[in-house]
Amino acid sequence: MERVVITGRGLVSPLGNDVSTFWNAMLQGKSGISTIDSWDTSQMKTHIAGIVRDFDGDARFGKKEARRMDRFCQFAVAAAEDAISDADLDLERTDKDRIGVYVGSGIGGISTLMEQEELLRRRGAARVSPLLVPMMISNMAAAMISIRTGAQGPTLSPVTACSIGNTAIGEAFRLIRSGGADVIIAGGAEAAISEISMASFGNATALSTWDGDPALASRPFDGGRDGFVMAEGAGILVLESLSHAQKRGAKIYGEVTGYGATSDAYHVVASHPEGRGAYQAMKLAITEAGLEPARIDVISAHATSTEVGDRSEMMAIKRLFGEEAYRIPVTATKSMLGHMFGAAGGAQAIALLQMILDGKIPPTINQETRDPECDLDVVPNVARDKEVNVGLSNSFGFGGHNAVIVLQKFVP
């Protein structure tokens, strides 16, 4: 069995569009949540989101190419290209039949769909773009990365809602480990901050309706939380077999050693109230990594800032780790990023890698009033120095999808 290592990272996020900017903002406890200013939110129940700023698709890809890609696809391609550059992977000197792309999106090109639907109503069928469907479908991120890189190995677009990033990374890990590929570009992307999405989530009472400083809105585990904050972006990793990475002299950031995937089999949107599926996914990931639970140094929680979700995840952690749960820091990156949906797992994996590399744990910000049912160490408000050798990253999605990965410090 091959060992699977991480050699490249790329992201687009509300906290910056490169790893250094993103990570420094996290350590400072900065929030990427801001007021929506690109369209009128007066009829919405919430007016804030984790918006990607300073991203110009036209400048990055050229106007003609950019207009053929929905925003989520632009994010995915940009993050993938940055990850490949970070990995110093020479595509022309790599067997492209052995390079795969596992990149998904939960909602896909919903903004393109709504724009074209409006065009249909106003100007008729003849004005609808022939590129609507390929711009809208969620597999197009993986397809465009494959087309632009020439990667001809397995290409997969997992759709497991908000757990997509971890599903992609975990399934890529399994394929490389079994010898099915040498390199896989893996992660997720999302750009669903649109009127119809926000109206729907708002009417479902899932979104935060915070009306003060946007930076204070996302507060996982805090007693004052009132729902999640929508966000957008992309998080992409380059995974390689250790033998392939070593042969080309690649820099290795860390290693994927375990993956667990389960289903709650409970509800279309709500987590299992006792965290049954989350518990089992964490247990499977740790077991595959060949570790005892006591070896985990940090947990990067899914923690979206909803009452049921946060509490059920805490219950799952306590069930799995017992008294050890009170020793392990549990940090919630969504307190700063908001919920990036299909992009969340990839961005979270990059943050966990940085914890391993730098020996620092970013805080869960906006901790003011403790929820007595969320009483673990959530690294409140201030980053912490701590040696991290092994970390667990949780991602859970609508429909009861659960995906957990274990990342470790690379030891030759």
C-alpha positions as CSV (number, residue, x, y, z in Angstrom):
1,M,0.0,0.0,0.0
2,E,1.3,3.5,-0.9
3,R,1.6,6.2,1.6
4,V,-0.3,9.4,0.5
5,V,1.3,12.8,1.1
6,I,0.2,16.4,0.4
7,T,2.5,18.4,-1.8
8,G,0.4,21.4,-2.9
9,R,-2.2,23.8,-1.6
10,G,-4.4,26.3,-3.2
11,L,-7.4,28.3,-2.1
12,V,-9.8,31.1,-2.7
13,S,-11.5,32.3,0.5
14,P,-13.2,35.2,2.4
15,L,-9.9,35.5,4.3
16,G,-7.7,35.8,1.3
17,N,-6.8,34.0,-1.9
18,D,-3.4,32.6,-1.0
19,V,-2.3,30.3,1.9
20,S,-0.1,32.9,3.7
21,T,-2.8,35.6,3.8
22,F,-5.5,33.1,4.8
23,W,-3.4,31.6,7.6
24,N,-2.1,34.9,9.0
25,A,-5.7,36.2,9.2
26,M,-6.8,33.1,11.0
27,L,-4.1,33.3,13.6
28,Q,-5.1,36.9,14.3
29,G,-8.7,35.8,14.7
30,K,-10.0,38.0,11.8
31,S,-13.4,37.5,10.4
32,G,-14.1,37.2,6.6
33,I,-17.8,38.0,7.1
34,S,-19.1,41.2,5.6
35,T,-22.2,43.0,4.3
36,I,-23.5,41.9,0.9
37,D,-23.0,44.8,-1.4
38,S,-23.4,43.3,-4.9
39,W,-27.2,43.1,-4.8
40,D,-30.2,44.3,-2.9
41,T,-30.8,42.2,0.3
42,S,-33.7,44.3,1.7
43,Q,-36.1,41.4,1.3
44,M,-33.8,38.9,2.9
45,K,-33.7,37.8,6.5
46,T,-29.9,38.2,6.5
47,H,-27.6,40.7,4.8
48,I,-24.2,39.2,5.5
49,A,-22.0,36.5,4.0
50,G,-18.4,35.3,3.7
51,I,-17.6,36.9,0.4
52,V,-14.5,36.4,-1.7
53,R,-13.0,39.8,-2.4
54,D,-10.1,40.8,-4.7
55,F,-10.8,37.9,-7.2
56,D,-11.0,39.0,-10.8
57,G,-11.8,36.1,-13.1
58,D,-11.4,38.2,-16.3
59,A,-7.9,39.2,-15.3
60,R,-7.0,35.6,-14.3
61,F,-8.4,33.7,-17.2
62,G,-9.2,36.4,-19.9
63,K,-12.7,37.7,-20.5
64,K,-13.6,35.0,-23.1
65,E,-12.6,32.1,-21.0
66,A,-14.0,33.5,-17.7
67,R,-17.4,34.0,-19.3
68,R,-17.5,30.3,-20.0
69,M,-17.1,29.4,-16.4
70,D,-19.5,30.1,-13.5
71,R,-17.9,31.8,-10.4
72,F,-17.6,28.4,-8.5
73,C,-15.7,27.0,-11.4
74,Q,-13.4,30.0,-11.6
75,F,-12.6,29.5,-7.9
76,A,-11.9,25.8,-8.4
77,V,-9.6,26.3,-11.4
78,A,-7.7,29.1,-9.7
79,A,-7.2,27.1,-6.5
80,A,-6.2,24.0,-8.4
81,E,-3.6,25.9,-10.6
82,D,-2.2,27.5,-7.4
83,A,-2.0,24.1,-5.7
84,I,-0.1,22.7,-8.7
85,S,2.3,25.6,-8.7
86,D,2.8,25.2,-4.9
87,A,3.6,21.5,-5.5
88,D,6.1,22.5,-8.2
89,L,4.5,19.8,-10.3
90,D,5.7,19.8,-13.9
91,L,2.7,18.5,-15.8
92,E,4.7,18.0,-19.0
93,R,7.1,15.6,-17.2
94,T,4.4,13.7,-15.4
95,D,2.4,10.7,-16.7
96,K,-1.0,12.4,-17.2
97,D,-2.8,9.1,-17.4
98,R,-1.8,8.8,-13.7
99,I,-3.1,12.2,-12.6
100,G,-6.7,12.4,-11.4
101,V,-9.0,15.2,-10.4
102,Y,-11.5,14.8,-7.5
103,V,-13.2,18.1,-7.1
104,G,-16.9,18.7,-6.3
105,S,-19.4,21.4,-5.6
106,G,-22.6,21.2,-3.6
107,I,-24.8,23.6,-5.5
108,G,-22.8,24.2,-8.7
109,G,-23.6,27.2,-11.0
110,I,-26.8,28.4,-9.4
111,S,-26.0,32.1,-10.2
112,T,-25.6,31.2,-13.9
113,L,-28.9,29.3,-13.8
114,M,-30.8,32.2,-12.3
115,E,-29.3,34.7,-14.6
116,Q,-30.3,32.7,-17.7
117,E,-33.7,31.9,-16.3
118,E,-34.3,35.7,-16.0
119,L,-33.0,36.2,-19.5
120,L,-35.5,33.5,-20.8
121,R,-38.4,35.3,-19.1
122,R,-37.4,38.8,-20.3
123,R,-36.1,38.1,-23.8
124,G,-37.2,34.7,-24.9
125,A,-35.7,31.2,-25.5
126,A,-33.4,32.4,-28.3
127,R,-31.4,34.5,-25.9
128,V,-30.5,31.6,-23.5
129,S,-26.8,30.7,-23.6
130,P,-25.9,27.4,-25.2
131,L,-23.3,27.1,-22.4
132,L,-25.9,27.2,-19.6
133,V,-25.9,23.5,-18.8
134,P,-22.1,23.0,-18.9
135,M,-21.6,26.2,-16.8
136,M,-24.3,25.1,-14.3
137,I,-23.5,21.4,-13.6
138,S,-21.4,20.8,-10.6
139,N,-18.9,18.4,-12.2
140,M,-17.6,21.2,-14.5
141,A,-15.1,22.3,-11.9
142,A,-13.4,18.9,-12.1
143,A,-13.8,18.8,-15.8
144,M,-12.2,22.2,-16.4
145,I,-9.3,21.4,-14.2
146,S,-8.8,18.2,-16.2
147,I,-9.1,20.1,-19.5
148,R,-6.7,22.9,-18.5
149,T,-4.1,20.5,-17.0
150,G,-4.4,17.6,-19.4
151,A,-5.0,15.3,-16.4
152,Q,-6.4,12.1,-18.0
153,G,-6.7,9.8,-14.9
154,P,-9.8,9.3,-12.9
155,T,-12.0,12.4,-12.6
156,L,-14.7,12.5,-10.0
157,S,-17.1,15.2,-8.8
158,P,-18.5,13.9,-5.4
159,V,-21.7,15.5,-4.3
160,T,-22.0,15.0,-0.5
161,A,-23.3,18.5,0.3
162,C,-21.1,20.3,2.8
163,S,-18.7,17.3,3.3
164,I,-17.6,17.3,-0.3
165,G,-14.0,18.5,0.3
166,N,-13.3,15.7,2.8
167,T,-15.1,13.2,0.6
168,A,-12.9,14.2,-2.4
169,I,-9.7,14.1,-0.3
170,G,-10.6,10.8,1.4
171,E,-11.6,9.0,-1.8
172,A,-8.4,10.3,-3.6
173,F,-6.4,9.1,-0.6
174,R,-7.9,5.6,-1.0
175,L,-7.2,5.5,-4.8
176,I,-3.6,6.6,-4.5
177,R,-3.0,4.2,-1.6
178,S,-4.3,1.3,-3.7
179,G,-2.0,2.2,-6.6
180,G,-4.8,3.6,-8.9
181,A,-3.1,7.0,-9.4
182,D,0.1,8.8,-8.7
183,V,-1.3,12.3,-8.3
184,I,-4.8,13.5,-7.5
185,I,-6.0,17.2,-7.4
186,A,-8.7,17.1,-4.7
187,G,-11.1,19.4,-2.9
188,G,-14.2,21.5,-3.5
189,A,-15.6,24.8,-4.6
190,E,-18.7,26.9,-4.1
191,A,-20.2,30.2,-5.1
192,A,-23.8,30.1,-4.0
193,I,-24.3,33.5,-2.4
194,S,-27.4,34.3,-4.5
195,E,-30.8,35.7,-3.9
196,I,-32.6,32.3,-4.3
197,S,-30.2,30.4,-2.1
198,M,-30.3,33.0,0.7
199,A,-34.1,33.2,0.5
200,S,-34.4,29.5,0.8
201,F,-31.9,29.1,3.7
202,G,-33.4,32.1,5.4
203,N,-36.9,30.7,5.2
204,A,-35.6,27.4,6.6
205,T,-34.4,29.5,9.6
206,A,-30.9,28.0,9.1
207,L,-29.1,31.3,8.5
208,S,-27.9,33.7,11.2
209,T,-30.0,36.9,11.3
210,W,-27.4,38.8,13.2
211,D,-27.9,42.5,12.6
212,G,-24.8,44.0,14.2
213,D,-21.2,43.9,13.2
214,P,-20.9,41.1,10.6
215,A,-17.7,39.9,12.1
216,L,-19.5,38.9,15.2
217,A,-22.2,36.8,13.4
218,S,-20.6,33.4,13.1
219,R,-20.2,31.9,16.6
220,P,-19.9,28.1,16.7
221,F,-20.4,26.6,20.1
222,D,-21.3,30.0,21.7
223,G,-24.6,30.2,23.6
224,G,-25.6,33.2,21.5
225,R,-25.3,31.6,18.1
226,D,-28.4,31.8,15.8
227,G,-27.4,30.0,12.6
228,F,-24.7,29.7,10.0
229,V,-23.3,32.4,7.7
230,M,-23.1,31.5,4.0
231,A,-19.7,31.8,2.4
232,E,-17.9,30.9,-0.9
233,G,-14.5,29.9,-2.2
234,A,-12.4,26.9,-3.0
235,G,-9.9,24.7,-1.2
236,I,-7.7,22.3,-3.3
237,L,-4.9,19.9,-2.4
238,V,-2.4,18.0,-4.5
239,L,-2.1,14.5,-3.1
240,E,0.7,12.2,-4.3
241,S,2.0,8.7,-3.5
242,L,5.0,9.0,-1.4
243,S,7.1,7.2,-4.0
244,H,6.1,9.6,-6.7
245,A,6.7,12.7,-4.5
246,Q,10.1,11.5,-3.4
247,K,11.2,10.5,-6.9
248,R,10.7,14.1,-8.1
249,G,12.1,15.6,-5.0
250,A,8.8,17.3,-3.9
251,K,8.3,19.3,-0.7
252,I,5.9,17.4,1.5
253,Y,3.6,19.3,3.8
254,G,1.9,16.4,5.5
255,E,0.4,13.0,5.1
256,V,-3.2,11.7,4.9
257,T,-3.5,8.5,7.0
258,G,-7.2,7.9,7.6
259,Y,-10.7,8.5,6.2
260,G,-14.1,7.7,7.5
261,A,-17.4,8.1,5.7
262,T,-20.9,7.4,7.0
263,S,-24.5,8.4,6.8
264,D,-26.8,9.5,9.6
265,A,-29.8,7.9,7.8
266,Y,-31.9,10.4,9.8
267,H,-33.1,13.7,8.2
268,V,-32.7,15.7,5.1
269,V,-31.1,18.7,6.8
270,A,-30.7,18.1,10.5
271,S,-27.7,16.2,12.0
272,H,-28.5,13.1,14.1
273,P,-29.2,14.6,17.5
274,E,-26.8,12.2,19.2
275,G,-24.1,12.6,16.5
276,R,-24.3,8.9,15.6
277,G,-22.9,9.2,12.1
278,A,-20.3,11.8,13.1
279,Y,-19.0,9.5,15.9
280,Q,-18.8,6.5,13.5
281,A,-17.0,8.5,10.8
282,M,-14.4,9.8,13.3
283,K,-13.9,6.3,14.7
284,L,-13.4,4.8,11.2
285,A,-10.9,7.5,10.2
286,I,-8.8,7.0,13.3
287,T,-8.9,3.3,13.0
288,E,-7.8,3.4,9.4
289,A,-4.9,5.6,10.5
290,G,-3.9,2.9,12.9
291,L,-4.1,5.3,15.9
292,E,-5.6,5.3,19.3
293,P,-7.9,8.3,20.0
294,A,-5.4,9.6,22.6
295,R,-3.0,10.3,19.7
296,I,-5.2,13.1,18.3
297,D,-3.7,16.6,19.1
298,V,-6.4,18.8,17.6
299,I,-9.9,18.5,16.1
300,S,-10.9,20.9,13.3
301,A,-14.6,20.8,13.8
302,H,-17.4,21.1,11.3
303,A,-19.1,23.5,13.7
304,T,-21.4,25.7,11.5
305,S,-22.9,27.7,14.3
306,T,-26.2,26.0,14.5
307,E,-27.6,24.8,17.8
308,V,-28.4,21.2,16.8
309,G,-25.3,20.7,14.6
310,D,-22.8,22.1,17.1
311,R,-24.3,20.1,20.0
312,S,-24.5,16.8,18.1
313,E,-20.8,17.2,17.1
314,M,-19.8,17.8,20.7
315,M,-21.7,14.7,21.7
316,A,-20.0,12.6,19.1
317,I,-16.5,13.8,20.2
318,K,-17.3,13.1,23.9
319,R,-18.6,9.6,23.0
320,L,-15.5,8.7,21.0
321,F,-12.8,10.3,23.2
322,G,-14.4,10.0,26.7
323,E,-12.5,12.1,29.3
324,E,-9.7,12.7,26.7
325,A,-12.2,14.9,24.9
326,Y,-11.6,17.7,27.5
327,R,-7.8,17.6,26.7
328,I,-8.1,18.0,23.0
329,P,-8.5,21.5,21.5
330,V,-11.5,21.7,19.2
331,T,-11.2,24.7,16.8
332,A,-13.9,26.0,14.5
333,T,-12.6,27.8,11.4
334,K,-16.1,28.6,10.3
335,S,-16.2,31.2,13.0
336,M,-14.0,33.3,10.8
337,L,-14.7,31.9,7.3
338,G,-18.4,31.3,7.5
339,H,-19.8,28.1,5.9
340,M,-18.2,27.6,2.4
341,F,-20.4,24.5,1.8
342,G,-18.6,22.3,-0.8
343,A,-15.4,24.3,-0.4
344,A,-15.3,24.0,3.4
345,G,-13.5,20.7,3.7
346,G,-10.7,21.7,1.4
347,A,-10.1,25.0,3.2
348,Q,-10.3,23.3,6.5
349,A,-7.7,20.7,5.5
350,I,-5.3,23.5,4.5
351,A,-5.8,25.1,7.9
352,L,-5.2,21.8,9.6
353,L,-2.0,21.3,7.6
354,Q,-0.8,24.7,8.8
355,M,-1.5,23.8,12.4
356,I,0.8,20.8,11.9
357,L,3.5,22.8,10.1
358,D,3.5,25.8,12.4
359,G,2.5,24.4,15.8
360,K,-0.3,26.9,16.2
361,I,-4.0,26.5,16.6
362,P,-6.3,29.2,15.3
363,P,-9.1,30.3,17.6
364,T,-12.8,29.9,17.6
365,I,-13.8,33.5,17.7
366,N,-16.9,35.2,19.1
367,Q,-16.9,33.2,22.2
368,E,-18.9,35.2,24.8
369,T,-21.5,33.1,26.4
370,R,-20.7,29.4,27.0
371,D,-23.3,26.8,25.9
372,P,-23.2,24.3,28.8
373,E,-23.6,21.5,26.2
374,C,-20.6,22.7,24.3
375,D,-18.1,22.6,27.1
376,L,-15.0,21.3,25.5
377,D,-11.9,23.4,24.9
378,V,-12.8,25.4,21.8
379,V,-9.7,27.6,21.8
380,P,-11.8,30.7,22.6
381,N,-10.9,33.9,20.8
382,V,-7.1,33.7,20.9
383,A,-4.8,31.5,18.8
384,R,-2.7,29.0,20.8
385,D,0.8,27.6,20.5
386,K,0.7,23.8,20.5
387,E,2.7,21.0,18.9
388,V,0.4,19.2,16.5
389,N,1.5,15.8,15.1
390,V,-2.0,14.4,14.3
391,G,-5.2,16.2,13.5
392,L,-8.7,15.2,12.8
393,S,-10.9,17.3,10.4
394,N,-14.7,16.9,10.4
395,S,-17.1,17.7,7.6
396,F,-20.8,16.9,7.7
397,G,-23.5,17.6,5.1
398,F,-27.2,17.9,4.4
399,G,-28.8,14.5,3.9
400,G,-26.6,13.0,6.7
401,H,-23.3,12.7,4.8
402,N,-20.3,12.6,7.2
403,A,-16.7,12.6,6.0
404,V,-13.6,12.8,8.3
405,I,-9.9,12.7,7.5
406,V,-6.8,12.3,9.6
407,L,-3.7,14.4,8.7
408,Q,-0.3,13.8,10.2
409,K,3.1,15.3,10.3
410,F,5.2,13.7,7.7
411,V,7.9,11.4,9.0
412,P,10.1,9.8,6.3
